[in-house]
Amino acid sequence: MNLIKKITLLAGIFLISTSFNSKKDFFEGIIVYTHLYESHSPQLNAEKMAQLYGTESTFYYKNGN
């Protein structure tokens, strides 16, 4: 058997073996972000931005979504 046929055979065996084990591992859980605002302009108040946009975001993930 020449080298190209051996490589093709090994690649085929690898692809077939990995296709049967297709369990996907997804992150499941909660991610909480805390938002802090800092203003560099006197016309823009950081406290007002916190009131408008909030100070926390929560994301829930299950099955990759």
PQR file of N, CA, C, O and H, with PARSE charges and radii, in Angstrom:
ATOM      1  N   MET A   1       0.859  -1.170   0.000 -0.4000 1.5000
ATOM      2  CA  MET A   1       0.000   0.000   0.000 -0.0000 2.0000
ATOM      3  C   MET A   1       0.909   1.237   0.000  0.5500 1.7000
ATOM      4  O   MET A   1       1.841   1.337   0.798 -0.5500 1.4000
ATOM      5  N   ASN A   2       0.627   2.145  -0.882 -0.4000 1.5000
ATOM      6  CA  ASN A   2       1.492   3.331  -0.912 -0.0000 2.0000
ATOM      7  C   ASN A   2       1.072   4.331   0.166  0.5500 1.7000
ATOM      8  O   ASN A   2       0.035   4.171   0.810 -0.5500 1.4000
ATOM      9  H   ASN A   2      -0.131   2.064  -1.530  0.4000 1.0000
ATOM     10  N   LEU A   3       1.872   5.334   0.344 -0.4000 1.5000
ATOM     11  CA  LEU A   3       1.699   6.303   1.439 -0.0000 2.0000
ATOM     12  C   LEU A   3       0.379   7.065   1.340  0.5500 1.7000
ATOM     13  O   LEU A   3      -0.273   7.288   2.360 -0.5500 1.4000
ATOM     14  H   LEU A   3       2.714   5.464  -0.179  0.4000 1.0000
ATOM     15  N   ILE A   4      -0.027   7.466   0.145 -0.4000 1.5000
ATOM     16  CA  ILE A   4      -1.265   8.246  -0.007 -0.0000 2.0000
ATOM     17  C   ILE A   4      -2.483   7.401   0.363  0.5500 1.7000
ATOM     18  O   ILE A   4      -3.414   7.902   0.993 -0.5500 1.4000
ATOM     19  H   ILE A   4       0.502   7.285  -0.684  0.4000 1.0000
ATOM     20  N   LYS A   5      -2.483   6.137  -0.018 -0.4000 1.5000
ATOM     21  CA  LYS A   5      -3.607   5.275   0.346 -0.0000 2.0000
ATOM     22  C   LYS A   5      -3.662   5.060   1.852  0.5500 1.7000
ATOM     23  O   LYS A   5      -4.751   5.003   2.425 -0.5500 1.4000
ATOM     24  H   LYS A   5      -1.726   5.730  -0.530  0.4000 1.0000
ATOM     25  N   LYS A   6      -2.505   4.940   2.506 -0.4000 1.5000
ATOM     26  CA  LYS A   6      -2.471   4.766   3.966 -0.0000 2.0000
ATOM     27  C   LYS A   6      -3.001   6.009   4.669  0.5500 1.7000
ATOM     28  O   LYS A   6      -3.770   5.909   5.626 -0.5500 1.4000
ATOM     29  H   LYS A   6      -1.621   4.987   2.041  0.4000 1.0000
ATOM     30  N   ILE A   7      -2.590   7.168   4.195 -0.4000 1.5000
ATOM     31  CA  ILE A   7      -3.037   8.427   4.814 -0.0000 2.0000
ATOM     32  C   ILE A   7      -4.548   8.594   4.619  0.5500 1.7000
ATOM     33  O   ILE A   7      -5.256   9.003   5.539 -0.5500 1.4000
ATOM     34  H   ILE A   7      -1.965   7.248   3.418  0.4000 1.0000
ATOM     35  N   THR A   8      -5.029   8.280   3.430 -0.4000 1.5000
ATOM     36  CA  THR A   8      -6.466   8.374   3.151 -0.0000 2.0000
ATOM     37  C   THR A   8      -7.261   7.413   4.029  0.5500 1.7000
ATOM     38  O   THR A   8      -8.312   7.772   4.561 -0.5500 1.4000
ATOM     39  H   THR A   8      -4.454   7.947   2.683  0.4000 1.0000
ATOM     40  N   LEU A   9      -6.761   6.211   4.174 -0.4000 1.5000
ATOM     41  CA  LEU A   9      -7.434   5.223   5.018 -0.0000 2.0000
ATOM     42  C   LEU A   9      -7.477   5.677   6.476  0.5500 1.7000
ATOM     43  O   LEU A   9      -8.517   5.586   7.128 -0.5500 1.4000
ATOM     44  H   LEU A   9      -5.908   5.920   3.743  0.4000 1.0000
ATOM     45  N   LEU A  10      -6.348   6.165   6.983 -0.4000 1.5000
ATOM     46  CA  LEU A  10      -6.310   6.643   8.374 -0.0000 2.0000
ATOM     47  C   LEU A  10      -7.226   7.848   8.579  0.5500 1.7000
ATOM     48  O   LEU A  10      -7.902   7.945   9.603 -0.5500 1.4000
ATOM     49  H   LEU A  10      -5.503   6.239   6.453  0.4000 1.0000
ATOM     50  N   ALA A  11      -7.252   8.767   7.609 -0.4000 1.5000
ATOM     51  CA  ALA A  11      -8.134   9.933   7.715 -0.0000 2.0000
ATOM     52  C   ALA A  11      -9.596   9.495   7.705  0.5500 1.7000
ATOM     53  O   ALA A  11     -10.410  10.033   8.456 -0.5500 1.4000
ATOM     54  H   ALA A  11      -6.702   8.688   6.777  0.4000 1.0000
ATOM     55  N   GLY A  12      -9.934   8.518   6.855 -0.4000 1.5000
ATOM     56  CA  GLY A  12     -11.306   8.017   6.812 -0.0000 2.0000
ATOM     57  C   GLY A  12     -11.713   7.362   8.115  0.5500 1.7000
ATOM     58  O   GLY A  12     -12.818   7.588   8.608 -0.5500 1.4000
ATOM     59  H   GLY A  12      -9.273   8.081   6.245  0.4000 1.0000
ATOM     60  N   ILE A  13     -10.825   6.547   8.681 -0.4000 1.5000
ATOM     61  CA  ILE A  13     -11.115   5.897   9.966 -0.0000 2.0000
ATOM     62  C   ILE A  13     -11.300   6.941  11.061  0.5500 1.7000
ATOM     63  O   ILE A  13     -12.194   6.819  11.898 -0.5500 1.4000
ATOM     64  H   ILE A  13      -9.927   6.364   8.280  0.4000 1.0000
ATOM     65  N   PHE A  14     -10.455   7.967  11.052 -0.4000 1.5000
ATOM     66  CA  PHE A  14     -10.559   9.032  12.050 -0.0000 2.0000
ATOM     67  C   PHE A  14     -11.897   9.763  11.919  0.5500 1.7000
ATOM     68  O   PHE A  14     -12.571  10.002  12.921 -0.5500 1.4000
ATOM     69  H   PHE A  14      -9.728   8.067  10.372  0.4000 1.0000
ATOM     70  N   LEU A  15     -12.280  10.114  10.704 -0.4000 1.5000
ATOM     71  CA  LEU A  15     -13.536  10.843  10.500 -0.0000 2.0000
ATOM     72  C   LEU A  15     -14.749  10.012  10.890  0.5500 1.7000
ATOM     73  O   LEU A  15     -15.698  10.531  11.476 -0.5500 1.4000
ATOM     74  H   LEU A  15     -11.732   9.920   9.890  0.4000 1.0000
ATOM     75  N   ILE A  16     -14.721   8.747  10.571 -0.4000 1.5000
ATOM     76  CA  ILE A  16     -15.843   7.876  10.932 -0.0000 2.0000
ATOM     77  C   ILE A  16     -15.927   7.716  12.443  0.5500 1.7000
ATOM     78  O   ILE A  16     -17.017   7.758  13.014 -0.5500 1.4000
ATOM     79  H   ILE A  16     -13.949   8.325  10.095  0.4000 1.0000
ATOM     80  N   SER A  17     -14.782   7.534  13.093 -0.4000 1.5000
ATOM     81  CA  SER A  17     -14.807   7.332  14.547 -0.0000 2.0000
ATOM     82  C   SER A  17     -15.246   8.587  15.288  0.5500 1.7000
ATOM     83  O   SER A  17     -15.914   8.486  16.317 -0.5500 1.4000
ATOM     84  H   SER A  17     -13.897   7.500  12.629  0.4000 1.0000
ATOM     85  N   THR A  18     -14.890   9.759  14.793 -0.4000 1.5000
ATOM     86  CA  THR A  18     -15.306  10.992  15.474 -0.0000 2.0000
ATOM     87  C   THR A  18     -16.760  11.338  15.174  0.5500 1.7000
ATOM     88  O   THR A  18     -17.396  12.032  15.968 -0.5500 1.4000
ATOM     89  H   THR A  18     -14.348   9.841  13.957  0.4000 1.0000
ATOM     90  N   SER A  19     -17.304  10.873  14.048 -0.4000 1.5000
ATOM     91  CA  SER A  19     -18.692  11.202  13.737 -0.0000 2.0000
ATOM     92  C   SER A  19     -19.656  10.442  14.641  0.5500 1.7000
ATOM     93  O   SER A  19     -20.758  10.928  14.898 -0.5500 1.4000
ATOM     94  H   SER A  19     -16.788  10.309  13.404  0.4000 1.0000
ATOM     95  N   PHE A  20     -19.270   9.259  15.132 -0.4000 1.5000
ATOM     96  CA  PHE A  20     -20.145   8.522  16.046 -0.0000 2.0000
ATOM     97  C   PHE A  20     -20.147   9.126  17.434  0.5500 1.7000
ATOM     98  O   PHE A  20     -21.119   8.976  18.174 -0.5500 1.4000
ATOM     99  H   PHE A  20     -18.375   8.864  14.923  0.4000 1.0000
ATOM    100  N   ASN A  21     -19.082   9.800  17.793 -0.4000 1.5000
ATOM    101  CA  ASN A  21     -19.000  10.453  19.096 -0.0000 2.0000
ATOM    102  C   ASN A  21     -19.262  11.942  18.893  0.5500 1.7000
ATOM    103  O   ASN A  21     -18.370  12.765  19.104 -0.5500 1.4000
ATOM    104  H   ASN A  21     -18.293   9.921  17.192  0.4000 1.0000
ATOM    105  N   SER A  22     -20.484  12.292  18.485 -0.4000 1.5000
ATOM    106  CA  SER A  22     -20.791  13.679  18.137 -0.0000 2.0000
ATOM    107  C   SER A  22     -21.469  14.438  19.271  0.5500 1.7000
ATOM    108  O   SER A  22     -22.154  15.431  19.026 -0.5500 1.4000
ATOM    109  H   SER A  22     -21.208  11.624  18.314  0.4000 1.0000
ATOM    110  N   LYS A  23     -21.288  13.987  20.496 -0.4000 1.5000
ATOM    111  CA  LYS A  23     -21.852  14.710  21.635 -0.0000 2.0000
ATOM    112  C   LYS A  23     -21.165  16.067  21.746  0.5500 1.7000
ATOM    113  O   LYS A  23     -19.940  16.156  21.833 -0.5500 1.4000
ATOM    114  H   LYS A  23     -20.732  13.180  20.695  0.4000 1.0000
ATOM    115  N   LYS A  24     -21.964  17.100  21.741 -0.4000 1.5000
ATOM    116  CA  LYS A  24     -21.416  18.444  21.831 -0.0000 2.0000
ATOM    117  C   LYS A  24     -21.496  18.910  23.285  0.5500 1.7000
ATOM    118  O   LYS A  24     -22.515  18.750  23.956 -0.5500 1.4000
ATOM    119  H   LYS A  24     -22.958  17.027  21.671  0.4000 1.0000
ATOM    120  N   ASP A  25     -20.412  19.478  23.738 -0.4000 1.5000
ATOM    121  CA  ASP A  25     -20.381  20.021  25.090 -0.0000 2.0000
ATOM    122  C   ASP A  25     -20.606  21.526  25.012  0.5500 1.7000
ATOM    123  O   ASP A  25     -19.791  22.259  24.452 -0.5500 1.4000
ATOM    124  H   ASP A  25     -19.584  19.608  23.193  0.4000 1.0000
ATOM    125  N   PHE A  26     -21.710  21.972  25.575 -0.4000 1.5000
ATOM    126  CA  PHE A  26     -22.035  23.384  25.598 -0.0000 2.0000
ATOM    127  C   PHE A  26     -21.962  23.889  27.026  0.5500 1.7000
ATOM    128  O   PHE A  26     -22.180  23.148  27.985 -0.5500 1.4000
ATOM    129  H   PHE A  26     -22.372  21.377  26.031  0.4000 1.0000
ATOM    130  N   PHE A  27     -21.653  25.159  27.137 -0.4000 1.5000
ATOM    131  CA  PHE A  27     -21.670  25.797  28.452 -0.0000 2.0000
ATOM    132  C   PHE A  27     -23.120  25.923  28.899  0.5500 1.7000
ATOM    133  O   PHE A  27     -23.980  26.356  28.131 -0.5500 1.4000
ATOM    134  H   PHE A  27     -21.476  25.760  26.359  0.4000 1.0000
ATOM    135  N   GLU A  28     -23.381  25.549  30.122 -0.4000 1.5000
ATOM    136  CA  GLU A  28     -24.690  25.758  30.733 -0.0000 2.0000
ATOM    137  C   GLU A  28     -24.483  26.489  32.041  0.5500 1.7000
ATOM    138  O   GLU A  28     -23.715  26.045  32.894 -0.5500 1.4000
ATOM    139  H   GLU A  28     -22.682  25.198  30.745  0.4000 1.0000
ATOM    140  N   GLY A  29     -25.159  27.595  32.197 -0.4000 1.5000
ATOM    141  CA  GLY A  29     -25.021  28.341  33.431 -0.0000 2.0000
ATOM    142  C   GLY A  29     -25.487  29.770  33.268  0.5500 1.7000
ATOM    143  O   GLY A  29     -26.185  30.116  32.315 -0.5500 1.4000
ATOM    144  H   GLY A  29     -25.783  27.955  31.503  0.4000 1.0000
ATOM    145  N   ILE A  30     -25.092  30.576  34.205 -0.4000 1.5000
ATOM    146  CA  ILE A  30     -25.496  31.980  34.253 -0.0000 2.0000
ATOM    147  C   ILE A  30     -24.237  32.837  34.241  0.5500 1.7000
ATOM    148  O   ILE A  30     -23.277  32.569  34.963 -0.5500 1.4000
ATOM    149  H   ILE A  30     -24.525  30.295  34.980  0.4000 1.0000
ATOM    150  N   ILE A  31     -24.262  33.875  33.404 -0.4000 1.5000
ATOM    151  CA  ILE A  31     -23.171  34.858  33.391 -0.0000 2.0000
ATOM    152  C   ILE A  31     -23.776  36.195  33.781  0.5500 1.7000
ATOM    153  O   ILE A  31     -24.761  36.637  33.189 -0.5500 1.4000
ATOM    154  H   ILE A  31     -25.042  34.092  32.817  0.4000 1.0000
ATOM    155  N   VAL A  32     -23.186  36.833  34.776 -0.4000 1.5000
ATOM    156  CA  VAL A  32     -23.664  38.123  35.255 -0.0000 2.0000
ATOM    157  C   VAL A  32     -22.570  39.156  35.006  0.5500 1.7000
ATOM    158  O   VAL A  32     -21.439  38.999  35.467 -0.5500 1.4000
ATOM    159  H   VAL A  32     -22.386  36.473  35.257  0.4000 1.0000
ATOM    160  N   TYR A  33     -22.915  40.204  34.279 -0.4000 1.5000
ATOM    161  CA  TYR A  33     -21.997  41.306  34.013 -0.0000 2.0000
ATOM    162  C   TYR A  33     -22.409  42.496  34.867  0.5500 1.7000
ATOM    163  O   TYR A  33     -23.595  42.808  34.972 -0.5500 1.4000
ATOM    164  H   TYR A  33     -23.833  40.331  33.904  0.4000 1.0000
ATOM    165  N   THR A  34     -21.443  43.154  35.468 -0.4000 1.5000
ATOM    166  CA  THR A  34     -21.679  44.383  36.208 -0.0000 2.0000
ATOM    167  C   THR A  34     -21.123  45.544  35.390  0.5500 1.7000
ATOM    168  O   THR A  34     -19.965  45.516  34.973 -0.5500 1.4000
ATOM    169  H   THR A  34     -20.480  42.901  35.382  0.4000 1.0000
ATOM    170  N   HIS A  35     -21.944  46.556  35.163 -0.4000 1.5000
ATOM    171  CA  HIS A  35     -21.560  47.688  34.329 -0.0000 2.0000
ATOM    172  C   HIS A  35     -21.183  48.874  35.211  0.5500 1.7000
ATOM    173  O   HIS A  35     -21.930  49.259  36.110 -0.5500 1.4000
ATOM    174  H   HIS A  35     -22.884  46.579  35.501  0.4000 1.0000
ATOM    175  N   LEU A  36     -20.036  49.433  34.943 -0.4000 1.5000
ATOM    176  CA  LEU A  36     -19.583  50.650  35.619 -0.0000 2.0000
ATOM    177  C   LEU A  36     -19.406  51.735  34.575  0.5500 1.7000
ATOM    178  O   LEU A  36     -18.877  51.468  33.496 -0.5500 1.4000
ATOM    179  H   LEU A  36     -19.429  49.120  34.213  0.4000 1.0000
ATOM    180  N   TYR A  37     -19.830  52.934  34.865 -0.4000 1.5000
ATOM    181  CA  TYR A  37     -19.766  54.034  33.922 -0.0000 2.0000
ATOM    182  C   TYR A  37     -18.840  55.105  34.462  0.5500 1.7000
ATOM    183  O   TYR A  37     -18.800  55.385  35.660 -0.5500 1.4000
ATOM    184  H   TYR A  37     -20.260  53.151  35.742  0.4000 1.0000
ATOM    185  N   GLU A  38     -18.097  55.696  33.535 -0.4000 1.5000
ATOM    186  CA  GLU A  38     -17.202  56.793  33.886 -0.0000 2.0000
ATOM    187  C   GLU A  38     -17.362  57.862  32.820  0.5500 1.7000
ATOM    188  O   GLU A  38     -17.234  57.585  31.628 -0.5500 1.4000
ATOM    189  H   GLU A  38     -18.130  55.469  32.562  0.4000 1.0000
ATOM    190  N   SER A  39     -17.635  59.061  33.245 -0.4000 1.5000
ATOM    191  CA  SER A  39     -17.868  60.147  32.307 -0.0000 2.0000
ATOM    192  C   SER A  39     -16.626  61.026  32.209  0.5500 1.7000
ATOM    193  O   SER A  39     -16.016  61.385  33.216 -0.5500 1.4000
ATOM    194  H   SER A  39     -17.738  59.286  34.214  0.4000 1.0000
ATOM    195  N   HIS A  40     -16.270  61.360  30.981 -0.4000 1.5000
ATOM    196  CA  HIS A  40     -15.154  62.281  30.747 -0.0000 2.0000
ATOM    197  C   HIS A  40     -15.667  63.633  30.254  0.5500 1.7000
ATOM    198  O   HIS A  40     -14.890  64.489  29.832 -0.5500 1.4000
ATOM    199  H   HIS A  40     -16.765  61.068  30.163  0.4000 1.0000
ATOM    200  N   SER A  41     -16.973  63.809  30.313 -0.4000 1.5000
ATOM    201  CA  SER A  41     -17.596  65.028  29.844 -0.0000 2.0000
ATOM    202  C   SER A  41     -18.478  65.587  30.948  0.5500 1.7000
ATOM    203  O   SER A  41     -19.219  64.831  31.577 -0.5500 1.4000
ATOM    204  H   SER A  41     -17.604  63.113  30.656  0.4000 1.0000
ATOM    205  N   PRO A  42     -18.420  66.895  31.201 -0.5600 1.5000
ATOM    206  CA  PRO A  42     -19.278  67.478  32.244  0.2800 2.0000
ATOM    207  C   PRO A  42     -20.769  67.431  31.877  0.5500 1.7000
ATOM    208  O   PRO A  42     -21.620  67.488  32.765 -0.5500 1.4000
ATOM    209  N   GLN A  43     -21.093  67.328  30.589 -0.4000 1.5000
ATOM    210  CA  GLN A  43     -22.499  67.269  30.177 -0.0000 2.0000
ATOM    211  C   GLN A  43     -23.101  65.876  30.375  0.5500 1.7000
ATOM    212  O   GLN A  43     -24.322  65.720  30.343 -0.5500 1.4000
ATOM    213  H   GLN A  43     -20.402  67.282  29.868  0.4000 1.0000
ATOM    214  N   LEU A  44     -22.268  64.880  30.575 -0.4000 1.5000
ATOM    215  CA  LEU A  44     -22.743  63.504  30.680 -0.0000 2.0000
ATOM    216  C   LEU A  44     -22.460  62.980  32.078  0.5500 1.7000
ATOM    217  O   LEU A  44     -21.305  62.858  32.483 -0.5500 1.4000
ATOM    218  H   LEU A  44     -21.276  65.006  30.600  0.4000 1.0000
ATOM    219  N   ASN A  45     -23.514  62.674  32.805 -0.4000 1.5000
ATOM    220  CA  ASN A  45     -23.399  62.232  34.183 -0.0000 2.0000
ATOM    221  C   ASN A  45     -23.358  60.700  34.227  0.5500 1.7000
ATOM    222  O   ASN A  45     -24.219  60.041  33.644 -0.5500 1.4000
ATOM    223  H   ASN A  45     -24.453  62.774  32.475  0.4000 1.0000
ATOM    224  N   ALA A  46     -22.370  60.137  34.913 -0.4000 1.5000
ATOM    225  CA  ALA A  46     -22.223  58.689  35.009 -0.0000 2.0000
ATOM    226  C   ALA A  46     -23.387  58.058  35.766  0.5500 1.7000
ATOM    227  O   ALA A  46     -23.804  56.949  35.431 -0.5500 1.4000
ATOM    228  H   ALA A  46     -21.671  60.673  35.387  0.4000 1.0000
ATOM    229  N   GLU A  47     -23.911  58.729  36.763 -0.4000 1.5000
ATOM    230  CA  GLU A  47     -25.057  58.205  37.512 -0.0000 2.0000
ATOM    231  C   GLU A  47     -26.302  58.134  36.636  0.5500 1.7000
ATOM    232  O   GLU A  47     -27.085  57.189  36.732 -0.5500 1.4000
ATOM    233  H   GLU A  47     -23.572  59.630  37.035  0.4000 1.0000
ATOM    234  N   LYS A  48     -26.480  59.133  35.787 -0.4000 1.5000
ATOM    235  CA  LYS A  48     -27.626  59.140  34.875 -0.0000 2.0000
ATOM    236  C   LYS A  48     -27.499  57.996  33.866  0.5500 1.7000
ATOM    237  O   LYS A  48     -28.495  57.357  33.526 -0.5500 1.4000
ATOM    238  H   LYS A  48     -25.845  59.901  35.709  0.4000 1.0000
ATOM    239  N   MET A  49     -26.292  57.738  33.392 -0.4000 1.5000
ATOM    240  CA  MET A  49     -26.072  56.624  32.468 -0.0000 2.0000
ATOM    241  C   MET A  49     -26.413  55.294  33.135  0.5500 1.7000
ATOM    242  O   MET A  49     -27.002  54.414  32.508 -0.5500 1.4000
ATOM    243  H   MET A  49     -25.483  58.258  33.668  0.4000 1.0000
ATOM    244  N   ALA A  50     -26.046  55.152  34.395 -0.4000 1.5000
ATOM    245  CA  ALA A  50     -26.360  53.923  35.133 -0.0000 2.0000
ATOM    246  C   ALA A  50     -27.867  53.749  35.279  0.5500 1.7000
ATOM    247  O   ALA A  50     -28.372  52.628  35.210 -0.5500 1.4000
ATOM    248  H   ALA A  50     -25.567  55.867  34.904  0.4000 1.0000
ATOM    249  N   GLN A  51     -28.585  54.847  35.478 -0.4000 1.5000
ATOM    250  CA  GLN A  51     -30.037  54.766  35.571 -0.0000 2.0000
ATOM    251  C   GLN A  51     -30.661  54.398  34.230  0.5500 1.7000
ATOM    252  O   GLN A  51     -31.616  53.623  34.178 -0.5500 1.4000
ATOM    253  H   GLN A  51     -28.175  55.757  35.534  0.4000 1.0000
ATOM    254  N   LEU A  52     -30.123  54.952  33.147 -0.4000 1.5000
ATOM    255  CA  LEU A  52     -30.680  54.696  31.820 -0.0000 2.0000
ATOM    256  C   LEU A  52     -30.382  53.287  31.322  0.5500 1.7000
ATOM    257  O   LEU A  52     -31.265  52.616  30.788 -0.5500 1.4000
ATOM    258  H   LEU A  52     -29.348  55.582  33.189  0.4000 1.0000
ATOM    259  N   TYR A  53     -29.145  52.836  31.495 -0.4000 1.5000
ATOM    260  CA  TYR A  53     -28.703  51.580  30.900 -0.0000 2.0000
ATOM    261  C   TYR A  53     -28.613  50.425  31.884  0.5500 1.7000
ATOM    262  O   TYR A  53     -28.444  49.277  31.472 -0.5500 1.4000
ATOM    263  H   TYR A  53     -28.428  53.381  31.929  0.4000 1.0000
ATOM    264  N   GLY A  54     -28.721  50.705  33.164 -0.4000 1.5000
ATOM    265  CA  GLY A  54     -28.656  49.651  34.164 -0.0000 2.0000
ATOM    266  C   GLY A  54     -27.229  49.373  34.611  0.5500 1.7000
ATOM    267  O   GLY A  54     -26.264  49.785  33.967 -0.5500 1.4000
ATOM    268  H   GLY A  54     -28.859  51.637  33.498  0.4000 1.0000
ATOM    269  N   THR A  55     -27.120  48.674  35.716 -0.4000 1.5000
ATOM    270  CA  THR A  55     -25.802  48.374  36.273 -0.0000 2.0000
ATOM    271  C   THR A  55     -25.461  46.899  36.210  0.5500 1.7000
ATOM    272  O   THR A  55     -24.384  46.487  36.641 -0.5500 1.4000
ATOM    273  H   THR A  55     -27.903  48.339  36.239  0.4000 1.0000
ATOM    274  N   GLU A  56     -26.392  46.084  35.664 -0.4000 1.5000
ATOM    275  CA  GLU A  56     -26.137  44.647  35.632 -0.0000 2.0000
ATOM    276  C   GLU A  56     -26.891  44.006  34.472  0.5500 1.7000
ATOM    277  O   GLU A  56     -28.012  44.399  34.150 -0.5500 1.4000
ATOM    278  H   GLU A  56     -27.267  46.418  35.314  0.4000 1.0000
ATOM    279  N   SER A  57     -26.257  43.014  33.851 -0.4000 1.5000
ATOM    280  CA  SER A  57     -26.888  42.209  32.805 -0.0000 2.0000
ATOM    281  C   SER A  57     -26.702  40.737  33.194  0.5500 1.7000
ATOM    282  O   SER A  57     -25.624  40.332  33.628 -0.5500 1.4000
ATOM    283  H   SER A  57     -25.346  42.695  34.112  0.4000 1.0000
ATOM    284  N   THR A  58     -27.754  39.953  33.034 -0.4000 1.5000
ATOM    285  CA  THR A  58     -27.693  38.529  33.366 -0.0000 2.0000
ATOM    286  C   THR A  58     -28.062  37.726  32.122  0.5500 1.7000
ATOM    287  O   THR A  58     -29.087  37.977  31.487 -0.5500 1.4000
ATOM    288  H   THR A  58     -28.630  40.281  32.682  0.4000 1.0000
ATOM    289  N   PHE A  59     -27.211  36.757  31.783 -0.4000 1.5000
ATOM    290  CA  PHE A  59     -27.431  35.887  30.630 -0.0000 2.0000
ATOM    291  C   PHE A  59     -27.532  34.449  31.106  0.5500 1.7000
ATOM    292  O   PHE A  59     -26.699  33.986  31.886 -0.5500 1.4000
ATOM    293  H   PHE A  59     -26.378  36.553  32.299  0.4000 1.0000
ATOM    294  N   TYR A  60     -28.551  33.745  30.636 -0.4000 1.5000
ATOM    295  CA  TYR A  60     -28.766  32.350  30.992 -0.0000 2.0000
ATOM    296  C   TYR A  60     -28.484  31.488  29.759  0.5500 1.7000
ATOM    297  O   TYR A  60     -29.018  31.756  28.682 -0.5500 1.4000
ATOM    298  H   TYR A  60     -29.227  34.121  30.003  0.4000 1.0000
ATOM    299  N   TYR A  61     -27.655  30.463  29.908 -0.4000 1.5000
ATOM    300  CA  TYR A  61     -27.294  29.585  28.793 -0.0000 2.0000
ATOM    301  C   TYR A  61     -27.647  28.141  29.121  0.5500 1.7000
ATOM    302  O   TYR A  61     -27.355  27.640  30.207 -0.5500 1.4000
ATOM    303  H   TYR A  61     -27.221  30.246  30.783  0.4000 1.0000
ATOM    304  N   LYS A  62     -28.282  27.488  28.155 -0.4000 1.5000
ATOM    305  CA  LYS A  62     -28.582  26.069  28.280 -0.0000 2.0000
ATOM    306  C   LYS A  62     -28.616  25.493  26.855  0.5500 1.7000
ATOM    307  O   LYS A  62     -29.236  26.070  25.962 -0.5500 1.4000
ATOM    308  H   LYS A  62     -28.520  27.896  27.274  0.4000 1.0000
ATOM    309  N   ASN A  63     -27.957  24.374  26.657 -0.4000 1.5000
ATOM    310  CA  ASN A  63     -27.868  23.711  25.358 -0.0000 2.0000
ATOM    311  C   ASN A  63     -27.282  24.644  24.286  0.5500 1.7000
ATOM    312  O   ASN A  63     -27.701  24.597  23.130 -0.5500 1.4000
ATOM    313  H   ASN A  63     -27.453  23.905  27.383  0.4000 1.0000
ATOM    314  N   GLY A  64     -26.337  25.472  24.659 -0.4000 1.5000
ATOM    315  CA  GLY A  64     -25.668  26.349  23.707 -0.0000 2.0000
ATOM    316  C   GLY A  64     -26.419  27.609  23.345  0.5500 1.7000
ATOM    317  O   GLY A  64     -25.951  28.379  22.506 -0.5500 1.4000
ATOM    318  H   GLY A  64     -25.997  25.510  25.599  0.4000 1.0000
ATOM    319  N   ASN A  65     -27.561  27.844  23.949 -0.4000 1.5000
ATOM    320  CA  ASN A  65     -28.358  29.051  23.646 -0.0000 2.0000
ATOM    321  C   ASN A  65     -28.527  29.890  24.882  0.5500 1.7000
ATOM    322  O   ASN A  65     -29.165  30.942  24.832 -0.5500 1.4000
ATOM    323  H   ASN A  65     -27.941  27.219  24.631  0.4000 1.0000
TER
END
